[in-house]
Amino acid sequence: MACVGSPKWQQGYFQEIEILNELNASRTVVVNESSTQPTKVACTLRRAVCLRIMAGFSGGRHMECACYFDFCRLCHHQPFATNSKMKTLTSTFAIAVLYAACFSGCNTPQFSAKRDFQKVIPINSQVDVNVQTFNGSITITPSTQPEIELIAHIKAHGFNQEEADAALDSLSPDIDTTASAITIACKKRNQTLMYSDSVSLELKVPASWPLHLVTSNGAVSTTQSRGPVTIETSNGRIEVNEAAGVLRLSTSNGKITVKNSAGNIEANSSNGAVQLIGCSLEGKCKLDSSNGAISVSLSDRNPIGIDASTSNGTIKYNEAEMDVKKKSKSHVTGVLFGKANEGAPSASLNIETSNGSITISTTTETLDSQKPTQTLSSSL
């Protein structure tokens, strides 16, 4: 019985992938010598091939499984639309095999290796700094020298210790330098889903250099940046401290926090809260979350246009400080620390959340003070 990751298993795995690609390209497959069926049959056979791949996960590519072979016979000889048994068998078998794939000791890498990669990269002039990693965090702090100090915390896995040790080299950061930019990239090796390698990065970068930071599964934090900052993570929190410049922040699943910063800020979280603490805003700013509360604490009292909306939550602000233009349970527009009829202020803030509350205040006040508070409530 072949284990996942062995050369024999990998050869069979990639053969099945080729079959899937051919089926996807053709969209029509020959069921027998005299007839063809359109897309639904092709989809059925693709499911059969998928099950064959999953059979490899749970016990080797050539596992003798009665359910699997019964399913294949149904795929080849009965129409997809009229066979409800086949649909039930597909779901049941897929769940069982995926469970076995996840929890079978045979298919889970049991060995690991760790190493720290360190390097100092001297650079004579300002450049854009692009950083990319996976399954790990990115931490940026300021440097007083025209150089980048890099520390990579690498962790690799394997089905034996030799494989885990060998993987460390392939996970070391690739560094590419041009006259205008430096790119530090950590890339996944060619692997199955059973591996959980990770690379976390710590960098010291001159404060004024532009940053573009990307990780597929981890937190990102910066401190005292003075240039444009773009941060993207697909699953992790974002923290920005004492920044001055343009901020573009995005996470698909995590909280975004910006503290004691000034500049043009755009922050988006598809599943998490967004919080600005002691910030001064410039230009057109935007905060949005599809599932989370948004709170804004401003460090100054410069006039700022406000457009806040929520489909399921409350909107809180100090009524005495806001010249309201339009107001409903779910939407408020107006000018904070100014008058709506005195022309558009130099800064504006658009706030949107589909499932959460919105709070607007300053660092010198709280919504629990004696100033009158306006609370609007909206619910689906």
C-alpha positions in Angstrom: 0.0 0.0 0.0 1.5 3.3 -1.1 1.6 6.3 1.2 0.8 9.7 0.0 4.0 11.5 -1.0 5.9 8.4 -2.1 7.2 8.4 -5.7 4.7 5.7 -6.7 1.7 7.6 -5.2 2.8 10.9 -6.8 3.1 9.3 -10.2 -0.4 8.0 -10.0 -1.7 11.3 -8.6 -0.4 13.4 -11.5 -1.7 10.8 -14.0 -5.2 11.4 -12.5 -4.7 15.2 -12.7 -4.0 14.8 -16.4 -7.2 12.9 -16.9 -9.1 15.6 -15.1 -7.6 18.3 -17.3 -8.4 16.4 -20.4 -12.0 16.0 -19.3 -12.3 19.7 -18.4 -11.0 20.7 -21.8 -13.2 18.3 -23.8 -16.4 18.8 -21.9 -17.6 15.6 -23.7 -16.4 12.1 -23.1 -16.9 8.8 -24.9 -18.9 6.4 -22.6 -18.8 3.4 -25.0 -17.9 2.7 -28.6 -21.3 3.8 -30.1 -22.5 6.7 -28.0 -21.5 9.9 -26.4 -23.1 12.0 -23.7 -22.7 15.7 -23.1 -21.5 17.7 -20.2 -23.4 16.0 -17.4 -21.7 12.7 -18.1 -18.4 14.4 -18.3 -19.0 15.8 -14.9 -19.9 12.4 -13.6 -16.7 10.9 -14.9 -14.7 13.8 -13.4 -16.2 12.9 -10.0 -15.2 9.3 -10.5 -11.6 10.4 -11.2 -11.7 12.6 -8.1 -12.8 9.7 -6.0 -9.9 7.6 -7.4 -7.5 10.4 -6.4 -9.1 10.4 -2.9 -8.8 6.7 -2.8 -5.1 7.2 -3.1 -5.1 9.6 -0.2 -6.7 7.0 2.1 -4.9 3.8 1.0 -2.9 4.0 -2.1 -3.9 4.5 -5.8 -4.8 0.9 -6.3 -6.9 0.4 -3.2 -9.4 -2.4 -3.7 -12.6 -0.6 -2.6 -16.0 -2.0 -3.5 -17.7 1.3 -3.2 -15.3 2.9 -5.5 -15.7 0.3 -8.3 -19.5 0.2 -7.9 -19.4 4.0 -8.4 -17.3 3.7 -11.5 -19.7 1.2 -13.0 -22.6 3.6 -12.3 -20.6 6.5 -13.9 -20.0 4.5 -17.1 -23.4 2.9 -17.7 -26.2 5.0 -16.1 -27.3 8.6 -16.9 -26.2 11.2 -14.4 -29.6 12.9 -14.1 -31.7 9.9 -13.1 -29.3 8.2 -10.7 -30.0 9.5 -7.2 -28.1 6.6 -5.6 -24.9 7.7 -7.4 -25.3 11.2 -5.9 -25.7 9.8 -2.4 -22.8 7.4 -2.9 -20.6 10.3 -4.1 -21.2 12.5 -1.1 -20.9 9.6 1.5 -17.7 8.2 0.0 -16.1 11.6 -0.5 -16.7 12.5 3.2 -15.4 9.2 4.4 -12.2 9.4 2.3 -11.5 13.0 3.2 -11.8 12.1 6.8 -9.4 9.2 6.4 -7.0 11.5 4.4 -7.0 14.1 7.2 -6.6 11.7 10.1 -4.6 8.8 8.8 -1.1 8.6 10.2 0.1 7.1 7.0 -0.7 10.2 5.0 0.4 12.9 7.5 4.0 14.1 7.5 5.4 13.1 10.9 8.8 14.8 10.7 9.7 18.5 10.9 12.7 20.7 10.6 13.3 24.4 11.6 15.9 26.9 10.6 16.4 30.7 10.8 17.7 32.4 7.7 19.4 35.8 8.3 20.8 38.3 5.8 21.6 42.0 5.6 21.0 43.5 2.2 22.8 46.9 1.7 21.0 49.3 -0.7 22.4 52.7 -1.7 19.1 54.4 -2.5 15.4 54.2 -1.8 13.5 51.4 -3.4 10.1 49.8 -3.3 10.1 46.8 -0.9 7.9 43.8 -2.0 7.6 41.0 0.5 5.7 37.8 0.0 5.4 34.7 2.1 2.9 31.9 3.1 1.5 30.4 6.3 3.4 32.9 8.4 3.6 36.4 9.7 5.4 39.5 8.4 6.7 42.1 10.9 8.3 45.4 9.8 10.2 47.7 12.0 12.2 50.8 11.0 15.9 50.8 10.2 18.3 53.8 10.5 20.7 52.4 7.9 20.2 52.2 4.1 19.8 48.5 4.2 17.3 45.7 4.9 17.8 43.3 7.7 16.0 40.0 7.1 15.2 37.1 9.4 13.2 34.2 8.1 11.8 31.6 10.5 11.4 28.5 8.3 9.5 25.3 9.2 9.3 22.3 6.9 7.6 18.9 7.1 8.3 15.6 5.5 7.5 11.9 5.6 11.0 11.3 6.9 13.6 13.5 8.5 15.7 13.6 5.3 12.8 15.0 3.3 12.0 17.6 6.0 15.7 18.7 6.2 16.0 19.0 2.4 12.9 21.1 2.2 14.4 23.9 4.3 16.7 25.0 1.4 13.7 25.2 -1.1 11.8 27.4 1.4 14.6 30.0 1.9 13.6 33.5 0.6 14.4 34.4 -3.0 15.8 37.9 -3.2 15.7 39.9 -6.4 17.1 43.5 -6.5 16.7 46.1 -9.3 17.4 49.8 -9.4 13.9 50.6 -8.2 12.7 47.7 -6.2 13.7 44.7 -4.1 11.5 41.6 -3.9 11.8 39.1 -1.1 9.6 36.0 -1.9 9.1 32.7 -0.1 7.3 30.2 -2.3 5.6 26.9 -1.5 7.4 23.9 -2.8 5.6 21.4 -5.2 3.6 19.6 -2.6 0.3 18.0 -1.7 -2.2 19.5 0.7 -0.8 17.3 3.5 2.2 19.5 4.1 2.0 22.6 6.4 5.3 24.3 5.7 5.5 27.9 6.9 7.8 30.9 6.7 7.5 34.0 9.0 9.5 37.1 8.2 11.0 39.9 10.3 12.4 42.9 8.5 14.0 46.2 9.4 13.5 48.6 6.6 14.2 52.4 6.3 11.0 54.1 7.4 10.3 56.1 4.2 10.6 53.2 1.7 7.3 52.0 0.2 6.1 48.6 1.4 4.0 46.0 -0.4 3.4 43.0 2.0 1.6 39.8 1.1 1.0 36.6 3.0 -1.5 33.9 2.3 -2.1 32.8 5.9 -0.7 35.0 8.7 -0.7 38.3 10.5 1.1 41.4 9.2 2.3 44.4 11.4 4.3 47.5 10.7 5.7 50.2 13.0 6.7 53.8 12.2 6.5 53.6 8.4 6.6 56.9 6.6 5.9 55.9 3.0 3.0 54.2 1.2 2.0 50.8 2.7 0.0 48.1 1.0 -0.8 45.0 3.0 -2.7 41.9 1.9 -3.4 38.7 3.9 -6.0 36.1 3.1 -6.3 34.9 6.7 -4.9 37.0 9.5 -5.0 40.3 11.4 -3.3 43.5 10.3 -1.7 46.0 12.7 -0.3 49.4 11.7 1.4 51.6 14.4 2.5 55.2 14.1 2.4 55.3 10.3 2.4 58.5 8.1 1.4 58.1 4.5 -1.0 56.2 2.2 -2.3 52.9 3.8 -4.1 50.2 1.7 -5.0 47.3 4.0 -7.0 44.2 3.2 -7.7 40.9 4.9 -10.3 38.2 4.1 -10.5 37.0 7.7 -9.1 39.0 10.5 -9.2 42.3 12.4 -7.5 45.5 11.1 -6.1 47.9 13.7 -4.5 51.3 12.9 -3.0 53.2 15.8 -1.6 56.8 16.1 -1.3 57.2 12.4 -1.9 59.9 9.9 -2.7 59.9 6.2 -5.0 58.5 3.6 -6.4 55.2 4.8 -8.4 52.4 3.1 -9.0 49.3 5.1 -11.2 46.3 4.2 -11.9 43.1 6.1 -14.4 40.6 4.8 -14.8 39.0 8.2 -13.5 41.0 11.0 -13.5 44.3 12.9 -11.8 47.5 11.7 -10.5 49.9 14.3 -8.8 53.3 14.0 -7.3 54.6 17.2 -5.9 58.2 17.5 -5.7 58.7 13.8 -5.7 61.9 11.6 -7.2 61.4 8.2 -6.3 63.0 4.8 -8.0 62.8 1.5 -10.7 60.3 0.7 -10.6 57.4 3.2 -12.7 54.3 3.3 -13.3 51.6 5.9 -15.5 48.5 5.2 -16.3 45.1 6.6 -18.8 42.6 5.5 -19.0 41.1 9.0 -17.6 43.1 11.8 -17.8 46.4 13.8 -16.0 49.5 12.8 -14.8 52.1 15.3 -13.0 55.4 14.6 -11.2 57.5 17.1 -9.8 60.7 15.6 -6.8 62.5 17.0 -7.7 66.0 15.8 -10.8 68.1 15.2 -10.2 69.0 11.6 -13.5 69.1 9.6 -14.1 65.7 7.9 -17.0 64.5 5.7 -18.8 61.4 7.1 -20.8 58.8 5.2 -21.6 55.8 7.4 -24.0 52.9 6.8 -24.7 49.5 8.3 -27.4 47.0 7.4 -27.5 45.3 10.8 -26.2 47.4 13.7 -26.0 50.8 15.4 -24.3 54.0 14.4 -23.0 56.1 17.3 -21.6 59.6 17.2 -21.6 62.8 19.3 -24.6 64.8 18.0 -23.1 68.1 19.1 -20.0 67.5 16.9 -21.8 66.4 13.7 -23.6 68.7 11.3 -26.0 66.0 9.8 -27.2 66.3 6.2 -29.1 63.0 6.0 -30.0 60.5 8.7 -31.8 57.2 8.8 -31.6 54.1 11.0 -29.0 52.6 8.7 -27.3 55.6 7.1 -25.8 58.9 8.2 -24.1 61.6 6.2 -22.7 65.0 7.4 -19.6 66.9 8.5 -17.8 66.2 11.7 -16.2 69.2 13.4 -17.6 71.5 10.6 -20.6 72.8 8.8 -22.2 71.0 5.8 -23.0 74.4 4.1 -19.4 75.6 4.2 -18.2 73.5 1.3 -16.7 70.1 1.1 -13.9 69.5 3.7 -10.5 68.4 2.6 -10.9 64.9 4.2 -13.8 62.5 3.9 -14.5 59.1 5.5 -16.8 56.4 4.0 -17.7 53.7 6.5 -19.7 50.6 5.5 -20.4 47.3 7.3 -23.1 44.8 6.5 -23.2 43.2 9.9 -21.9 45.3 12.7 -22.0 48.6 14.6 -20.2 51.9 13.8 -18.7 54.2 16.4 -17.1 57.6 15.7 -15.4 59.6 18.4 -12.1 61.5 19.2 -9.3 60.6 21.5 -10.2 63.5 23.8 -13.7 62.3 24.4 -15.8 59.2 25.0 -19.3 58.4 24.0 -20.1 58.0 27.7 -19.3 61.7 28.5 -21.9 64.4 29.2 -22.0 65.4 25.5 -25.3 64.4 23.8 -24.9 61.1 21.9 -26.9 60.0 18.9 -27.4 56.3 18.4 -29.2 54.9 15.4 -30.1 51.3 15.2 -30.6 49.2 12.1 -31.5 45.5 11.7 -32.1 43.2 8.9 
